Amino acid sequence: MQAEDEVLKKAIAHLNATLLGTVFGLIVGFGLFLATMILVLKGGPVVGPHLTLLREFFPGYSVTLFGSVIGFLYGFVIGFLIGAALGIVYNQIAKV
């Protein structure tokens, strides 16, 4: 019984950092993609002045159809790095 409990504790305490990073990356990437596409579809004389400020951090990004794809890629990379870092830190803390 005790051996089963130890196996269960080890299985629950360990996170797959790559999988967590991928999930975070998809969420952030699709979020930025959707925000950009909503503003593109909304249209108007000045489209997304606040979201346009992201080009300061993401070279090549713009509030356009092509920019939404660029934004997805940047969002995926940033989300992946954050998710993977959280998974690694969690696993290190769980070892203690």
N, C-alpha and C positions, 0 to 999 in steps of 0.2 A: 504493500500500500504506500509506503513512504517513497519508494523508487518512482512510482507513478506520479506522485505529487511533485517530485523534483523535475521530472520530464515535463509535466504540465506547466510548472512555473517558468522553466527555460523557454518553452514554446510561446507562451503568452508575453513574456518580457522582451522578446526580440522582435524588432521591426526591420523590415526590408527597406533600407534607405533608398535604394534605386527605385523601388515601386512607389514609395512615398513621394520621392522627387518627381516621378512621372505624373502622378496624380495631381500634385500641386502645380506642376508645369501646365498640364492640360486645363486646369481650372483658371489659372491666371491668364494663360494664352487665349482661351475662348472668351474670357471676360473682357479682355482688351479688344479682341476681334469684334465681339457683339457691340461694345460701346462705340467703337468706330463705325460699324455698319449702321447702327441706329442713327448716328449723326449724319452719315452720308445719305441715307434714305430720307431723312428729314429735310436736308437741303437748306437753302437760304443763301443770302448774300455773304454772310460770314459763318462758315461751318466749323463748329467746335473750337472756339478760341482757347479754351482751357486745355482741352485734350491736345491741341497743337503744340503746347509747351513741352510735351513728351519728346519732341525731336531734339531738345537740348540734351537728353540722356540717351535717346535711341536714334542714332544717325540713320537717315533714310526713311524714318517714320513720318507719315502725314495722314491727315483725315481724308483719305480717299480709299477706293476699292483696293488698289495695290498696297496702300499704307496699312490697311487692316491685316493683310497677310504678313507684312513686315512686323507689325505689332504683335501678331500671334507668335511669331518666331522669337521675338525679344521676350514676350511674356512667358513663353514656355521655358526659355533658358533661365530667366530670373526665378520663376516658380520652381523649376527643377533644383536649382542651387539651394534655395531656401528649404524646400522639402527634404532634400538629401542631408543638408546640415542638421535639420531638426531630428531626422532619423538617427544620424550618427551620434549626436549629443544624447538623445534619449537612450540609445543602446549603451553608451558609456555610463550614464547614470544608473541604468537598470542593472549593470554588472555589480555596482556597489550595493 
